[in-house]
Amino acid sequence: SEIELQKYDSENETFLLKTSDTESFLLPVPINSARSFRDTYDPRWFKNIDLVIKEDRFILSHIEYMSLYTYDITDDNSYAVTTFDYNFDEIEIDIKQSDLSNTTITKNKTLRVGNSIVDSDIPENKKVANRYALVIGNQDYTSYQRTLSSEQNVDYAENDATIFKQYCLNTLGVKQENMHFLLNATAGQMSQEIDLVSKIVSKLGPDAELIVYYAGHGYPDELTKVPYLIPVDVSASNLNSAIKLSEVYEKLSSTNAGKISVFLDACFTGGGRTSGLIASRGVKIRPKKGALTGNMIVFSASSSDQSSLPYRKEAHGMFTFHLLKKLQETKGAVNMGDLSDYLIGEVSLQSLKENKKEQDPTVNTSQEVSTQWRGWSF
């Protein structure tokens, strides 16, 4: 019978496949092979099919695909079905048992998307050749670090990254094949994707433009005060596998890209949107500022020892909401000077109104573009 390929679950690294005669089944496919598997999928390449009879019907017990990927009834695989609901305010997780032999659909997740005014009516512009984007949203730290509480997650970071990705694709002209997107990324995933994007952009040099966006935890080394980006599987008490921000900047600038625009909705003081990664620490550290090189501009969500806060009624980070709002209002036709003035003015004011705390975005540029960055545009 025909075996239909369904959606891929990147969290559990499994494809769901449906057949007309037997139960559906899950085929484990590593995430780095998933795209090529999907693009070249042909049901004729299945072989070594074994069936068993259970309750007067056939149940698939074993099947192989090109001798590379194998389903077996004794395997314990999982699959998460994610849908986006444009009305609900909360993330709802509904645990349901499936009738997939010895396999379970572990969760049906409803992610909040679309309540904010910036999440719909996203302007559309033509694509721009050689414009690339790297977008990362790290929200769920507790699933990878059991010692953390839910307050130490980064509220709305998934939504921030997901919607910023759509603005990149629709409004800022990034082609789908030039989009590099990660949610709840581990240290290995972040390092690999940063390396990959840097290598690709290096091949194009001055002809390339790169947009980098990160929402998630940052953290400073307590002794050196050097800031790090924190993957979801890295503890702030051991920064050996964290991503040193200065090294990210060095790697990006070494590409010699014509323009590199970085947006960081993270703070590097040890605080966070709700709670810092080390909840017991009451003293914030003022992170060391590193010098930028190359054609680079960095927008940061907050200053010195401030936290980067949420905008709860919009389900976004305060900084990200206003970044998206300006892109929406201008249809992407905004220069960096005007964007900077808007973000500094609006975020500073609204943070005091909504959160009763100061949050003052900053802009840092390399010496090479210090006199021209304000005239840059997307």
N, C-alpha and C positions, 0 to 999 in steps of 0.2 A: 504494500500500500504506500501511498505518498506520505513522505515525512516532511512536514512544514516547519521551517525555521521561524521561531518567535523572537522576542526581544532578549537582549543580553543583560545580565545583571552583573555590573562591574564590581559590586561589593563582594559577591560570592564567587565571581568568575565562572559563571555557568550560563549556558544557553538553554532556553526552554524549547523543546521540540514536540510537536503534536502529530499524532497519527490517527487514521480513521478506524483502525482495527484494534489497536491495543491502547494501553494507558499512555498518557504523555510521560516524557522522561526528561531528565536534566543531563546535559553533556558538559563536563568540565573542560573549559578552554581558557588558558592563561590570558590575562588581560592584554599582554603585548602581542598576542596572536589573534585576538578577537576580531579586529577589523578585517584582516586578510581572510579569516575563516568566513565571515559574513559575506564578503565580496565575491568569494570563489565557491560558495556553498553549492553542492550538487548532491541530491539525495542518492544518486546512483553510486556514490563512493562509499556507501555503508556496506559492511560485510560482517561475516561471522555472527549472524543474528540467531539468538537462542530465545525460545519462548517456553513458558511454563503454564500449566493450566491451574487456575485458581477460581473456585466458585463457578465452574462451568464456563469460564472465558479465558482467553489467552492473555497472559501478562508478559511483557518484555522483560527478560532477565539479563540479557547481555547483547551489546552491539558495539561495533568498532567503526570508526570513520578514518579511512586511509591509513590505518595502523598507527595513527598519531593520537587519536582521542577515543576514549573508551567509556561507555556507560556499563555499570554492573549493578545489579539489584542489591548487592551487599554494601555498596558505597553509601556514604552518609553525606549527601550534597544538599545545598540549600539554595533558595531562590527568593529574591525580594522583588515584589511588584510595586513600583513607585508611580503614583499618579499625582497630578497637580490639580488642586481644587482652588478655585478662585474666590471662594467665599469664607472658608473656615479660618478662624484666627489662631487655632492651636494646631500643633503637629499631633496627629492621632496615629497610634500604632495598634493595629488590629491583628492579633495572632490567630491564624486559622490553620486547621489541619487540611491537607490535601489528600487526594486519593492516589498520589503518585507512588505506587509500590512502597519502597522503603525510603522515600524522599519526602521532604516537607517544604512547602512554601512558608518560610519562616515569618514573613511579615508583609503586610500590605500597608505601605506608608503613604500618608497624605501630607504633602509639604505645602505650607502656606505660601502662595504666590498670587499676586494680583490685587491685593487690597490697597496698596499704595497707588497714589495718582501717577507715579512714575513707572509703574509696572505694566501699563497698557498705553496705547497710542504712541508707540515707539517710532520715531521718524525713520524713513527709509531713504537712503542715498545710494548712489552707484558705488560699485566696488573699486578699490584702489589697488593697483598692482604693487606687489612686494611690501604690503603692509601686513604685519604679523601681530598676534596678540597672545600673551600668556596670562591666564586668569586662574587664580587659586582662591578657594574659599574653605577655610578650616574652621568648622564649628564644633564638631562632635569629638571632643577629647576624652570624654568619660568612657566611650566604648572601647578605647584602646588603652586607657589607664584607669584601672578599677579603683584606685585609691582617690580619684578625684570626685567631687560632687558635681551635680548638674549645674550649679551656679558658676562653675569654672569653665563651662562651655562658652563659646562666643556667640551670643544671641544674634540671629539673622545673618550670619556670615555666609551660609549657603544661599540664601535669597539674594544677598548682595552680589555674590559672584555670578549667580545664574542670570540675574537681570543685567549686570554689567556686560556679560557675554553677549546678550541679545543686542545691547546698544553697539557693541563692537561690530557685530555681524550686520545689523540693520542700518545703523546711523553712521558709524565710523569707517565703513567700507572694507572691513576685513572679510576675506573670502573664507568659506567654511574650512577649506583644506589648510588655511593658514592660522586657524584657531587652535590653541593648545589650552585645554580646560581640565582642571582638577578640583574635585570636591573631597574634603577630608583626606588630604594627601599625607602619606607617610614620608619619612625622611628619604627613603629610597626613591619613591615616586617624584618627590619635589626635585631632588638632585638630578635625576635622569631627565626630567622635562626641562629644567633650566639648561642643562648641558645640550640637549637636543636643539632647543630653540636657538641657543647661542651659535651652535655649529651651522644651522641653516642660515641664519642672518649673516654670519661671517662670509658665507659664499657670495652674498650679494653686496656686502659692504655698504658704501655710501648710497646705493640705490634702494636700500631697505629702510623701513620705518618699523619700530617696535613699540607696542603698548603693553605695559606690565601692570597687573592689578593684583593686590593681595589683601584679603580680609582674614583675620585670625589673630592668634596670639603672637606677640613679640616678647622678647625678654632680654635683659642685659646681663652680661657676666658681672657678678658682684664685685670682683676685684679689678678687672680691666675696664669695666663699664661699656665694653663693646656690645652692640646690639645684635640679636639673632632673630631670625624667623623660626617659629616653633612648629614643626610637623605634629600631627595628631598623636604620633606614637613616641614622642620624645618628652621626657620629664624635664621640667625647669631646674630640677636639682642636679641634673647631669646633662650638660650642654654639648657633650662630645659629638652627638649625631645631629645637633641643630644646624641650621643654615646661617652661617655668618653673613650678615647683611653687606659688609664691605666686600666680601668675596663675590657676592652676587653682582654688585655694582662693577667690580673689576671685570668679571666675565662678560657682562653686557657691553661695557664700554670697549672691550677688546675686539668686539665685532666690527667696529668702525661704521656702524649704522648711521645713516644720515640724521635720524631723530630717534631718541629713546625717551619715552614718557612713562614715568613710574608713578603709580597711585597706591599708597599704603594706608589702609584703614586698620591700623594696628598701633598700639603704643608699645614703647620699649622701656618702660619704667618699672615693670613688675606688676602693674595694675591690669585692668581689663575692662570690658564693657559692663560686666556684672561683678566679677571677682577675679583676682589674679590667679595664676597657676599655682603659686604657693600661698594659700589663703592665710597662713599664720603671720605672714610678713606685713608689718604695718608701715614700714618706711619705704618710700619709693626712691629709686636710683635715677639720677639724671644721666641718660645715656650719652656716650661720647659721639660727637658728630664727626663723620669721616669726610674727607675731601672727595669730590666726584671728578671724573675725567671723561673725555669723549663728549659726544653731543647728547648730553643727558640732563633731564630735569626731573626732580622728584617732588611730588606733592605728598605731604604727610598729614595725617588726620589731626594731630595734636602737637603741642609744644613741650619741651623740656620735661617736667615731671608730671604732666597731665595725663589723664586717661582718655582713650578714644571711646566715646559713649554711644549708646543706642538711641534711636528715635522710635520709641515703641509704637506710637500710633501709626507709623508708616512701615513698621516691620523691616527697618533697615538700620545700618549704622548711620549716625548723624551726618558724618562726612560723606558717605556714599549716597545717601538720599539727595543731598544738595548737589553733588557731582552729577547724578543722573538727571536731576531737575533742570540744571543748566543745559545739559546736552539735549534734553527734550524741548525746552523753550527755544533754543537757538537752532534746532534741527542739526546740531553738530557743527554749525558754522560759527565757532567761537575761537578767539585766539587765547593763548595761554595767559597773557596778561589780564584779560577780562575775566577769565575763569578763576585765576588766582584771587583777584580782588573780590569776586563774588563769594568764593568759598570762605575766605578769611572773614568777610563781613557777616555773611548769613550764618555760618556754623557757630561763630563766636556768640552771636546774639541768641540763636535758637537753643543752643546748649544751656545757656543761663535760664531761658524761659522754661524749657522742658525738663532739664535735669538738675537745675540749681547748681551747676558746676561749670567751671571754665573749661573750654576746649577751643584752642586757637590753632587752626591749621598753619602749616609752614610750607615754604617752597625753598628748595635747595637746588642749585644749578652748578654745573661744572664751569671752570674758568673760561673754557672755550666758547661757551654760549651765553656768558653773563650779560652781554650787551644786546643780544638778539632774541633771547627766548620769549620775551613778551609778545613778539610778533609771530611766533610759531602758531600754526593752526593744524587741525586734523585734516 
